[in-house]
C-alpha cells in the first residue's frame, strides 16, 4: 500500500481541519459588498486589533492586498523602494507597473533584508528627471531569503527613515506570524512601525483562502474602492472569513512546531554529500543548493518516487516548506529518504 503524500512545495497546500470546517459551516454571513457580513467584519477587526491598527480589508489573496496597498500609496511617476527579490516585485506578475504605473527601486539585501542606510540612499531627491519615492516596502519573513526575519531594531531604523522623509512604510507580511513566533516580537510593535500590513491567512495559519490588509480607517476606506475595481468584492464571504478567524485563534502558536521540523530537515540536508549549501533555517522554509553531482530534476523525481513533493527554486536550488499538514512521522520519512539518496 502506498504511503500518504508528503507535500513540501508550500504552506499553501494545507486543507481545513474538521474544526475549521465546522467554524466555516456555522458562520453568520451577509453581503460583504454592502458591509453586511458580520464574520468578515469580525475577522477584519480581530486582525487589526492584534497589530494595534484601526481597520482591515479582507481580500482573496496576499497579492491583492499588496497590490491594493501599493496602488493606494502611490501614483504614476512615483517609485516603490524594495528588496530585489521581494514578492511584490518578483512574484506578482508585474503588478506594480500594471496597476499603479509606478517605478521600482530594487536594492540587494542580506537574505532579503534591507538596512536603513540602503533605504535612505534610495530615496530620490527632488528632480523632474526622477520619479518621486512614495513607498518603502519590506517583506518579513522573506521568502527568497529562506524565511529570514528582521531584527526589530532594523525595522525601527528603517521606520525612522520613512517617517523623517514622510514616506509610508508597508509590510508584506505573508508569513508575519512566523516571524513573530520565531523572534518573540510583538504584533503591536509592528503596528506602531508600519503604516500598512498585509497578513496572509492561507499559508502557515492554514486557512483555505484569504489575506487582510491593515491600516488606518481612512486608508482602508480608500482601498475598498480599489478592491472593487480589481474584482475583489465578495458577497457571502463570511464562510471563508470564518476559517481565517479560526486560524488566528488556534494556529499561531503552533507555528513553532513547523519551525522545529524545518530545522530538523535543514540539519539532515547539511549532512548529505549531495547538498552544497543550506540557507540558515529561521522559520518554516528550508532552501538549499544541490551539488552538481545531483541534478535538481533528478532529485525531485527521486523524492516523488517516495511520495514526497518539493519545489525547484532556481538553478540547483530546492525549497522545502513545513506546515500544519506535516507531522513528526512525516519528517522521519523525509529524513530516511534524504539519507538514502545518492548523488
Short mmCIF file of the C-alpha atoms (twelve columns), coordinates in Angstrom:
data_MODEL
# 
_entry.id   MODEL 
# 
loop_
_atom_site.group_PDB 
_atom_site.id 
_atom_site.type_symbol 
_atom_site.label_atom_id 
_atom_site.label_alt_id 
_atom_site.label_comp_id 
_atom_site.label_asym_id 
_atom_site.label_seq_id 
_atom_site.Cartn_x 
_atom_site.Cartn_y 
_atom_site.Cartn_z 
_atom_site.pdbx_PDB_model_num 
ATOM 1   C CA . UNK A 1   0.000   0.000  0.000   1 
ATOM 2   C CA . UNK A 2   1.384   3.411  -0.982  1 
ATOM 3   C CA . UNK A 3   2.297   5.850  1.770   1 
ATOM 4   C CA . UNK A 4   0.402   9.140  2.184   1 
ATOM 5   C CA . UNK A 5   1.724   12.017 0.085   1 
ATOM 6   C CA . UNK A 6   4.062   14.459 1.833   1 
ATOM 7   C CA . UNK A 7   3.783   17.869 0.167   1 
ATOM 8   C CA . UNK A 8   6.677   20.220 0.927   1 
ATOM 9   C CA . UNK A 9   6.057   22.548 -2.019  1 
ATOM 10  C CA . UNK A 10  4.393   25.289 0.026   1 
ATOM 11  C CA . UNK A 11  2.441   26.037 3.186   1 
ATOM 12  C CA . UNK A 12  -0.445  26.986 0.892   1 
ATOM 13  C CA . UNK A 13  -1.263  23.299 0.206   1 
ATOM 14  C CA . UNK A 14  -2.920  22.693 3.582   1 
ATOM 15  C CA . UNK A 15  -6.560  21.668 3.855   1 
ATOM 16  C CA . UNK A 16  -9.004  22.886 6.505   1 
ATOM 17  C CA . UNK A 17  -9.181  20.753 9.620   1 
ATOM 18  C CA . UNK A 18  -12.565 19.372 10.740  1 
ATOM 19  C CA . UNK A 19  -12.731 22.067 13.442  1 
ATOM 20  C CA . UNK A 20  -12.045 24.804 10.889  1 
ATOM 21  C CA . UNK A 21  -14.673 23.386 8.529   1 
ATOM 22  C CA . UNK A 22  -17.174 23.357 11.384  1 
ATOM 23  C CA . UNK A 23  -16.471 27.029 12.064  1 
ATOM 24  C CA . UNK A 24  -16.991 27.781 8.372   1 
ATOM 25  C CA . UNK A 25  -20.321 25.961 8.203   1 
ATOM 26  C CA . UNK A 26  -21.565 27.728 11.332  1 
ATOM 27  C CA . UNK A 27  -20.586 31.229 10.162  1 
ATOM 28  C CA . UNK A 28  -23.084 34.077 10.147  1 
ATOM 29  C CA . UNK A 29  -22.984 35.744 6.747   1 
ATOM 30  C CA . UNK A 30  -24.298 38.703 4.796   1 
ATOM 31  C CA . UNK A 31  -23.397 40.636 1.665   1 
ATOM 32  C CA . UNK A 32  -19.888 41.950 2.216   1 
ATOM 33  C CA . UNK A 33  -20.036 44.456 -0.655  1 
ATOM 34  C CA . UNK A 34  -22.826 46.117 1.364   1 
ATOM 35  C CA . UNK A 35  -20.660 45.824 4.526   1 
ATOM 36  C CA . UNK A 36  -23.255 43.420 5.930   1 
ATOM 37  C CA . UNK A 37  -21.207 40.285 6.616   1 
ATOM 38  C CA . UNK A 38  -20.660 40.070 10.401  1 
ATOM 39  C CA . UNK A 39  -17.978 37.375 10.169  1 
ATOM 40  C CA . UNK A 40  -15.911 39.379 7.699   1 
ATOM 41  C CA . UNK A 41  -16.234 42.418 9.962   1 
ATOM 42  C CA . UNK A 42  -15.125 40.316 12.935  1 
ATOM 43  C CA . UNK A 43  -12.087 38.961 11.073  1 
ATOM 44  C CA . UNK A 44  -11.029 42.405 9.864   1 
ATOM 45  C CA . UNK A 45  -11.315 43.873 13.354  1 
ATOM 46  C CA . UNK A 46  -9.576  40.941 15.038  1 
ATOM 47  C CA . UNK A 47  -6.619  41.175 12.655  1 
ATOM 48  C CA . UNK A 48  -6.414  44.960 13.063  1 
ATOM 49  C CA . UNK A 49  -6.628  44.742 16.864  1 
ATOM 50  C CA . UNK A 50  -3.775  42.247 17.032  1 
ATOM 51  C CA . UNK A 51  -1.462  44.745 15.357  1 
ATOM 52  C CA . UNK A 52  -2.865  47.803 17.070  1 
ATOM 53  C CA . UNK A 53  -4.171  49.251 13.803  1 
ATOM 54  C CA . UNK A 54  -7.592  50.715 13.202  1 
ATOM 55  C CA . UNK A 55  -9.139  48.700 10.391  1 
ATOM 56  C CA . UNK A 56  -8.754  45.828 7.963   1 
ATOM 57  C CA . UNK A 57  -9.827  44.812 4.464   1 
ATOM 58  C CA . UNK A 58  -10.449 41.129 3.686   1 
ATOM 59  C CA . UNK A 59  -9.295  40.056 0.217   1 
ATOM 60  C CA . UNK A 60  -8.935  36.772 -1.681  1 
ATOM 61  C CA . UNK A 61  -5.122  36.810 -1.761  1 
ATOM 62  C CA . UNK A 62  -1.928  38.367 -0.491  1 
ATOM 63  C CA . UNK A 63  -1.100  39.506 -3.996  1 
ATOM 64  C CA . UNK A 64  -4.313  41.528 -3.976  1 
ATOM 65  C CA . UNK A 65  -3.716  43.060 -0.542  1 
ATOM 66  C CA . UNK A 66  -0.155  44.022 -1.513  1 
ATOM 67  C CA . UNK A 67  -1.171  45.479 -4.857  1 
ATOM 68  C CA . UNK A 68  -4.112  47.376 -3.371  1 
ATOM 69  C CA . UNK A 69  -1.801  48.901 -0.766  1 
ATOM 70  C CA . UNK A 70  0.753   49.894 -3.418  1 
ATOM 71  C CA . UNK A 71  -1.965  51.417 -5.598  1 
ATOM 72  C CA . UNK A 72  -3.331  53.416 -2.661  1 
ATOM 73  C CA . UNK A 73  0.093   54.664 -1.561  1 
ATOM 74  C CA . UNK A 74  1.463   55.604 -4.999  1 
ATOM 75  C CA . UNK A 75  0.588   57.343 -8.240  1 
ATOM 76  C CA . UNK A 76  2.078   57.232 -11.734 1 
ATOM 77  C CA . UNK A 77  5.573   58.772 -11.900 1 
ATOM 78  C CA . UNK A 78  6.285   57.633 -8.338  1 
ATOM 79  C CA . UNK A 79  8.541   54.826 -7.075  1 
ATOM 80  C CA . UNK A 80  8.475   51.929 -4.619  1 
ATOM 81  C CA . UNK A 81  11.662  51.028 -2.715  1 
ATOM 82  C CA . UNK A 82  12.003  47.298 -2.021  1 
ATOM 83  C CA . UNK A 83  14.496  44.431 -1.936  1 
ATOM 84  C CA . UNK A 84  15.316  42.964 -5.341  1 
ATOM 85  C CA . UNK A 85  13.831  39.531 -4.588  1 
ATOM 86  C CA . UNK A 86  10.678  40.870 -2.923  1 
ATOM 87  C CA . UNK A 87  7.443   39.045 -3.620  1 
ATOM 88  C CA . UNK A 88  5.737   42.303 -4.634  1 
ATOM 89  C CA . UNK A 89  8.274   42.676 -7.445  1 
ATOM 90  C CA . UNK A 90  9.235   39.133 -8.418  1 
ATOM 91  C CA . UNK A 91  6.076   37.066 -7.938  1 
ATOM 92  C CA . UNK A 92  3.107   39.384 -8.502  1 
ATOM 93  C CA . UNK A 93  3.090   39.437 -12.308 1 
ATOM 94  C CA . UNK A 94  4.487   42.922 -12.691 1 
ATOM 95  C CA . UNK A 95  1.505   44.239 -10.762 1 
ATOM 96  C CA . UNK A 96  3.261   47.417 -9.637  1 
ATOM 97  C CA . UNK A 97  3.580   48.514 -13.261 1 
ATOM 98  C CA . UNK A 98  0.203   47.138 -14.339 1 
ATOM 99  C CA . UNK A 99  -1.945  48.514 -11.514 1 
ATOM 100 C CA . UNK A 100 -0.034  51.541 -10.281 1 
ATOM 101 C CA . UNK A 101 2.143   52.767 -13.142 1 
ATOM 102 C CA . UNK A 102 4.951   53.137 -10.611 1 
ATOM 103 C CA . UNK A 103 8.679   52.564 -10.891 1 
ATOM 104 C CA . UNK A 104 10.627  50.268 -8.544  1 
ATOM 105 C CA . UNK A 105 13.966  50.918 -6.841  1 
ATOM 106 C CA . UNK A 106 15.442  47.450 -6.282  1 
ATOM 107 C CA . UNK A 107 18.020  47.034 -3.527  1 
ATOM 108 C CA . UNK A 108 20.249  43.998 -2.820  1 
ATOM 109 C CA . UNK A 109 19.512  42.662 0.635   1 
ATOM 110 C CA . UNK A 110 21.121  40.257 3.069   1 
ATOM 111 C CA . UNK A 111 18.870  37.256 2.533   1 
ATOM 112 C CA . UNK A 112 16.115  39.714 1.642   1 
ATOM 113 C CA . UNK A 113 16.692  42.141 4.499   1 
ATOM 114 C CA . UNK A 114 17.497  45.801 3.889   1 
ATOM 115 C CA . UNK A 115 19.286  48.320 6.086   1 
ATOM 116 C CA . UNK A 116 18.184  51.850 6.923   1 
ATOM 117 C CA . UNK A 117 21.282  53.170 5.159   1 
ATOM 118 C CA . UNK A 118 20.331  51.403 1.924   1 
ATOM 119 C CA . UNK A 119 16.772  52.667 2.095   1 
ATOM 120 C CA . UNK A 120 17.784  56.251 2.778   1 
ATOM 121 C CA . UNK A 121 20.265  56.223 -0.111  1 
ATOM 122 C CA . UNK A 122 17.489  55.030 -2.471  1 
ATOM 123 C CA . UNK A 123 15.116  57.909 -1.673  1 
ATOM 124 C CA . UNK A 124 15.035  60.185 -4.697  1 
ATOM 125 C CA . UNK A 125 15.979  63.863 -4.435  1 
ATOM 126 C CA . UNK A 126 13.527  66.370 -5.875  1 
ATOM 127 C CA . UNK A 127 14.328  66.471 -9.576  1 
ATOM 128 C CA . UNK A 128 11.968  66.476 -12.554 1 
ATOM 129 C CA . UNK A 129 14.056  63.704 -14.146 1 
ATOM 130 C CA . UNK A 130 13.328  61.277 -11.281 1 
ATOM 131 C CA . UNK A 131 10.222  59.516 -10.021 1 
ATOM 132 C CA . UNK A 132 9.061   60.526 -6.552  1 
ATOM 133 C CA . UNK A 133 9.749   57.981 -3.812  1 
ATOM 134 C CA . UNK A 134 6.267   57.272 -2.486  1 
ATOM 135 C CA . UNK A 135 6.512   53.930 -0.662  1 
ATOM 136 C CA . UNK A 136 9.019   51.719 1.151   1 
ATOM 137 C CA . UNK A 137 8.086   48.034 1.347   1 
ATOM 138 C CA . UNK A 138 9.633   45.279 3.481   1 
ATOM 139 C CA . UNK A 139 8.922   41.533 3.473   1 
ATOM 140 C CA . UNK A 140 9.063   39.615 6.757   1 
ATOM 141 C CA . UNK A 141 9.695   36.710 6.740   1 
ATOM 142 C CA . UNK A 142 11.491  36.929 3.408   1 
ATOM 143 C CA . UNK A 143 10.652  34.067 1.080   1 
ATOM 144 C CA . UNK A 144 13.734  34.118 -1.157  1 
ATOM 145 C CA . UNK A 145 15.917  34.623 1.909   1 
ATOM 146 C CA . UNK A 146 14.867  31.258 3.291   1 
ATOM 147 C CA . UNK A 147 12.288  32.582 5.728   1 
ATOM 148 C CA . UNK A 148 14.701  35.133 7.170   1 
ATOM 149 C CA . UNK A 149 13.483  37.550 9.859   1 
ATOM 150 C CA . UNK A 150 14.272  41.189 10.552  1 
ATOM 151 C CA . UNK A 151 15.526  42.225 13.969  1 
ATOM 152 C CA . UNK A 152 13.104  44.727 15.491  1 
ATOM 153 C CA . UNK A 153 15.892  47.291 15.713  1 
ATOM 154 C CA . UNK A 154 16.413  47.019 11.944  1 
ATOM 155 C CA . UNK A 155 12.739  47.720 11.288  1 
ATOM 156 C CA . UNK A 156 12.786  50.608 13.746  1 
ATOM 157 C CA . UNK A 157 15.735  52.202 11.931  1 
ATOM 158 C CA . UNK A 158 14.006  51.891 8.552   1 
ATOM 159 C CA . UNK A 159 10.751  53.237 10.005  1 
ATOM 160 C CA . UNK A 160 12.631  56.257 11.357  1 
ATOM 161 C CA . UNK A 161 13.969  56.969 7.848   1 
ATOM 162 C CA . UNK A 162 10.481  56.593 6.356   1 
ATOM 163 C CA . UNK A 163 8.897   58.893 8.936   1 
ATOM 164 C CA . UNK A 164 11.621  61.529 8.590   1 
ATOM 165 C CA . UNK A 165 11.044  61.652 4.821   1 
ATOM 166 C CA . UNK A 166 7.238   61.389 5.193   1 
ATOM 167 C CA . UNK A 167 7.142   58.169 3.129   1 
ATOM 168 C CA . UNK A 168 4.700   55.385 4.100   1 
ATOM 169 C CA . UNK A 169 6.138   52.010 5.142   1 
ATOM 170 C CA . UNK A 170 4.349   48.835 4.036   1 
ATOM 171 C CA . UNK A 171 4.894   45.277 5.247   1 
ATOM 172 C CA . UNK A 172 4.332   42.271 3.036   1 
ATOM 173 C CA . UNK A 173 3.534   40.020 5.974   1 
ATOM 174 C CA . UNK A 174 2.607   36.869 4.095   1 
ATOM 175 C CA . UNK A 175 4.383   34.948 6.875   1 
ATOM 176 C CA . UNK A 176 4.476   37.680 9.503   1 
ATOM 177 C CA . UNK A 177 3.225   35.359 12.234  1 
ATOM 178 C CA . UNK A 178 6.140   33.022 11.525  1 
ATOM 179 C CA . UNK A 179 8.436   35.991 12.129  1 
ATOM 180 C CA . UNK A 180 6.643   36.972 15.336  1 
ATOM 181 C CA . UNK A 181 6.721   33.436 16.743  1 
ATOM 182 C CA . UNK A 182 10.368  32.886 15.788  1 
ATOM 183 C CA . UNK A 183 11.638  36.185 17.230  1 
ATOM 184 C CA . UNK A 184 9.246   36.759 20.115  1 
ATOM 185 C CA . UNK A 185 8.463   40.189 18.706  1 
ATOM 186 C CA . UNK A 186 5.081   41.833 19.297  1 
ATOM 187 C CA . UNK A 187 2.439   42.342 16.630  1 
ATOM 188 C CA . UNK A 188 1.566   45.698 18.185  1 
ATOM 189 C CA . UNK A 189 5.183   46.821 17.771  1 
ATOM 190 C CA . UNK A 190 4.740   46.183 14.049  1 
ATOM 191 C CA . UNK A 191 1.521   48.187 14.034  1 
ATOM 192 C CA . UNK A 192 3.442   51.077 15.566  1 
ATOM 193 C CA . UNK A 193 6.157   50.966 12.877  1 
ATOM 194 C CA . UNK A 194 4.280   50.155 9.657   1 
ATOM 195 C CA . UNK A 195 1.591   52.282 8.034   1 
ATOM 196 C CA . UNK A 196 0.055   49.253 6.331   1 
ATOM 197 C CA . UNK A 197 0.453   45.491 6.763   1 
ATOM 198 C CA . UNK A 198 -0.661  42.618 4.531   1 
ATOM 199 C CA . UNK A 199 -1.387  39.471 6.567   1 
ATOM 200 C CA . UNK A 200 -1.888  36.137 4.793   1 
ATOM 201 C CA . UNK A 201 -4.225  33.580 6.361   1 
ATOM 202 C CA . UNK A 202 -3.723  30.738 3.869   1 
ATOM 203 C CA . UNK A 203 -0.034  29.938 4.457   1 
ATOM 204 C CA . UNK A 204 1.197   28.825 7.873   1 
ATOM 205 C CA . UNK A 205 -2.134  29.625 9.516   1 
ATOM 206 C CA . UNK A 206 -3.866  27.001 7.379   1 
ATOM 207 C CA . UNK A 207 -6.965  28.813 6.097   1 
ATOM 208 C CA . UNK A 208 -8.055  27.801 2.589   1 
ATOM 209 C CA . UNK A 209 -8.047  31.344 1.196   1 
ATOM 210 C CA . UNK A 210 -7.666  34.971 2.131   1 
ATOM 211 C CA . UNK A 211 -5.482  37.843 3.329   1 
ATOM 212 C CA . UNK A 212 -6.244  41.001 5.314   1 
ATOM 213 C CA . UNK A 213 -4.819  44.455 4.588   1 
ATOM 214 C CA . UNK A 214 -4.425  46.534 7.750   1 
ATOM 215 C CA . UNK A 215 -4.130  50.283 8.201   1 
ATOM 216 C CA . UNK A 216 -5.937  53.394 9.372   1 
ATOM 217 C CA . UNK A 217 -9.712  53.704 8.927   1 
ATOM 218 C CA . UNK A 218 -9.226  56.413 6.317   1 
ATOM 219 C CA . UNK A 219 -6.738  54.330 4.349   1 
ATOM 220 C CA . UNK A 220 -8.868  51.178 4.435   1 
ATOM 221 C CA . UNK A 221 -11.927 53.131 3.285   1 
ATOM 222 C CA . UNK A 222 -9.896  54.298 0.286   1 
ATOM 223 C CA . UNK A 223 -8.774  50.759 -0.508  1 
ATOM 224 C CA . UNK A 224 -12.321 49.381 -0.681  1 
ATOM 225 C CA . UNK A 225 -12.802 51.170 -3.992  1 
ATOM 226 C CA . UNK A 226 -9.528  49.731 -5.316  1 
ATOM 227 C CA . UNK A 227 -10.517 46.218 -4.210  1 
ATOM 228 C CA . UNK A 228 -13.793 46.641 -6.065  1 
ATOM 229 C CA . UNK A 229 -12.149 47.640 -9.358  1 
ATOM 230 C CA . UNK A 230 -9.754  44.686 -9.028  1 
ATOM 231 C CA . UNK A 231 -12.714 42.328 -8.766  1 
ATOM 232 C CA . UNK A 232 -12.171 41.578 -5.092  1 
ATOM 233 C CA . UNK A 233 -15.623 42.477 -3.784  1 
ATOM 234 C CA . UNK A 234 -17.126 39.283 -2.358  1 
ATOM 235 C CA . UNK A 235 -20.660 38.578 -1.243  1 
ATOM 236 C CA . UNK A 236 -21.283 35.956 1.495   1 
ATOM 237 C CA . UNK A 237 -17.569 35.879 2.257   1 
ATOM 238 C CA . UNK A 238 -18.131 35.081 5.924   1 
ATOM 239 C CA . UNK A 239 -17.813 31.373 5.195   1 
ATOM 240 C CA . UNK A 240 -14.152 31.809 4.256   1 
ATOM 241 C CA . UNK A 241 -13.585 34.631 6.751   1 
ATOM 242 C CA . UNK A 242 -14.613 32.185 9.487   1 
ATOM 243 C CA . UNK A 243 -11.664 29.986 8.507   1 
ATOM 244 C CA . UNK A 244 -9.369  32.991 8.904   1 
ATOM 245 C CA . UNK A 245 -10.803 33.787 12.339  1 
ATOM 246 C CA . UNK A 246 -10.327 30.179 13.416  1 
ATOM 247 C CA . UNK A 247 -6.752  30.281 12.141  1 
ATOM 248 C CA . UNK A 248 -5.911  33.438 14.101  1 
ATOM 249 C CA . UNK A 249 -7.408  31.999 17.269  1 
ATOM 250 C CA . UNK A 250 -5.910  28.494 17.037  1 
ATOM 251 C CA . UNK A 251 -2.982  28.218 14.624  1 
ATOM 252 C CA . UNK A 252 -0.487  30.937 15.524  1 
ATOM 253 C CA . UNK A 253 1.434   29.455 18.461  1 
ATOM 254 C CA . UNK A 254 1.749   26.067 16.754  1 
ATOM 255 C CA . UNK A 255 3.941   27.662 14.050  1 
ATOM 256 C CA . UNK A 256 6.848   26.915 16.420  1 
ATOM 257 C CA . UNK A 257 6.316   23.219 15.596  1 
ATOM 258 C CA . UNK A 258 6.757   23.953 11.889  1 
ATOM 259 C CA . UNK A 259 9.965   25.838 12.657  1 
ATOM 260 C CA . UNK A 260 11.382  22.963 14.715  1 
ATOM 261 C CA . UNK A 261 10.603  20.480 11.952  1 
ATOM 262 C CA . UNK A 262 12.203  22.739 9.349   1 
ATOM 263 C CA . UNK A 263 15.349  22.911 11.477  1 
ATOM 264 C CA . UNK A 264 15.462  19.110 11.599  1 
ATOM 265 C CA . UNK A 265 15.296  18.943 7.819   1 
ATOM 266 C CA . UNK A 266 17.956  21.631 7.479   1 
ATOM 267 C CA . UNK A 267 20.334  19.686 9.721   1 
ATOM 268 C CA . UNK A 268 19.705  16.457 7.812   1 
ATOM 269 C CA . UNK A 269 20.304  18.152 4.470   1 
ATOM 270 C CA . UNK A 270 23.528  19.793 5.661   1 
ATOM 271 C CA . UNK A 271 24.936  16.320 6.407   1 
ATOM 272 C CA . UNK A 272 24.297  14.964 2.892   1 
ATOM 273 C CA . UNK A 273 27.221  14.823 0.423   1 
ATOM 274 C CA . UNK A 274 24.964  15.828 -2.489  1 
ATOM 275 C CA . UNK A 275 23.945  19.124 -0.794  1 
ATOM 276 C CA . UNK A 276 26.290  22.064 -1.400  1 
ATOM 277 C CA . UNK A 277 24.773  24.660 0.934   1 
ATOM 278 C CA . UNK A 278 21.721  25.199 3.153   1 
ATOM 279 C CA . UNK A 279 20.498  28.688 3.994   1 
ATOM 280 C CA . UNK A 280 20.121  29.312 7.737   1 
ATOM 281 C CA . UNK A 281 16.751  27.954 8.863   1 
ATOM 282 C CA . UNK A 282 14.915  30.538 10.962  1 
ATOM 283 C CA . UNK A 283 11.258  29.682 10.357  1 
ATOM 284 C CA . UNK A 284 9.428   27.129 8.194   1 
ATOM 285 C CA . UNK A 285 11.356  27.498 4.922   1 
ATOM 286 C CA . UNK A 286 14.367  25.350 4.035   1 
ATOM 287 C CA . UNK A 287 16.221  26.499 0.917   1 
ATOM 288 C CA . UNK A 288 19.288  24.597 -0.209  1 
ATOM 289 C CA . UNK A 289 21.604  24.181 -3.191  1 
ATOM 290 C CA . UNK A 290 22.409  20.759 -4.595  1 
ATOM 291 C CA . UNK A 291 25.903  19.768 -5.661  1 
ATOM 292 C CA . UNK A 292 26.456  19.302 -9.397  1 
ATOM 293 C CA . UNK A 293 26.531  15.541 -8.823  1 
ATOM 294 C CA . UNK A 294 22.793  15.655 -8.031  1 
ATOM 295 C CA . UNK A 295 20.811  17.411 -10.780 1 
ATOM 296 C CA . UNK A 296 17.778  19.154 -9.298  1 
ATOM 297 C CA . UNK A 297 15.313  17.484 -11.651 1 
ATOM 298 C CA . UNK A 298 16.699  14.062 -10.714 1 
ATOM 299 C CA . UNK A 299 16.486  14.921 -7.014  1 
ATOM 300 C CA . UNK A 300 12.823  15.938 -7.266  1 
ATOM 301 C CA . UNK A 301 11.963  12.785 -9.241  1 
ATOM 302 C CA . UNK A 302 13.666  10.556 -6.657  1 
ATOM 303 C CA . UNK A 303 11.727  12.215 -3.860  1 
ATOM 304 C CA . UNK A 304 8.427   11.952 -5.703  1 
ATOM 305 C CA . UNK A 305 9.036   8.241  -6.218  1 
ATOM 306 C CA . UNK A 306 8.903   8.026  -2.409  1 
ATOM 307 C CA . UNK A 307 5.733   10.098 -2.152  1 
ATOM 308 C CA . UNK A 308 7.413   13.421 -1.363  1 
ATOM 309 C CA . UNK A 309 6.814   16.600 -3.359  1 
ATOM 310 C CA . UNK A 310 9.108   19.642 -3.294  1 
ATOM 311 C CA . UNK A 311 9.767   22.733 -5.425  1 
ATOM 312 C CA . UNK A 312 12.615  23.881 -7.610  1 
ATOM 313 C CA . UNK A 313 13.685  27.364 -6.520  1 
ATOM 314 C CA . UNK A 314 16.293  28.314 -9.125  1 
ATOM 315 C CA . UNK A 315 19.287  26.589 -10.734 1 
ATOM 316 C CA . UNK A 316 20.143  23.626 -8.460  1 
ATOM 317 C CA . UNK A 317 18.066  25.257 -5.700  1 
ATOM 318 C CA . UNK A 318 15.262  23.458 -3.831  1 
ATOM 319 C CA . UNK A 319 12.737  24.717 -1.299  1 
ATOM 320 C CA . UNK A 320 11.059  22.663 1.430   1 
ATOM 321 C CA . UNK A 321 8.193   24.235 3.415   1 
ATOM 322 C CA . UNK A 322 6.851   22.750 6.638   1 
ATOM 323 C CA . UNK A 323 3.238   23.360 7.659   1 
ATOM 324 C CA . UNK A 324 0.367   22.041 9.731   1 
ATOM 325 C CA . UNK A 325 -0.173  19.029 7.453   1 
ATOM 326 C CA . UNK A 326 3.393   17.827 8.129   1 
ATOM 327 C CA . UNK A 327 3.880   15.865 11.363  1 
ATOM 328 C CA . UNK A 328 6.887   14.253 13.057  1 
ATOM 329 C CA . UNK A 329 6.292   10.870 11.418  1 
ATOM 330 C CA . UNK A 330 6.442   12.549 8.020   1 
ATOM 331 C CA . UNK A 331 9.671   14.315 8.968   1 
ATOM 332 C CA . UNK A 332 11.169  10.905 9.807   1 
ATOM 333 C CA . UNK A 333 10.091  9.590  6.393   1 
ATOM 334 C CA . UNK A 334 11.688  12.584 4.685   1 
ATOM 335 C CA . UNK A 335 14.917  12.170 6.666   1 
ATOM 336 C CA . UNK A 336 15.069  8.487  5.705   1 
ATOM 337 C CA . UNK A 337 14.520  9.346  2.054   1 
ATOM 338 C CA . UNK A 338 17.201  12.058 2.093   1 
ATOM 339 C CA . UNK A 339 19.835  9.886  3.712   1 
ATOM 340 C CA . UNK A 340 19.116  7.119  1.220   1 
ATOM 341 C CA . UNK A 341 19.676  9.228  -1.876  1 
ATOM 342 C CA . UNK A 342 22.944  9.001  -3.809  1 
ATOM 343 C CA . UNK A 343 24.406  11.828 -5.879  1 
# 
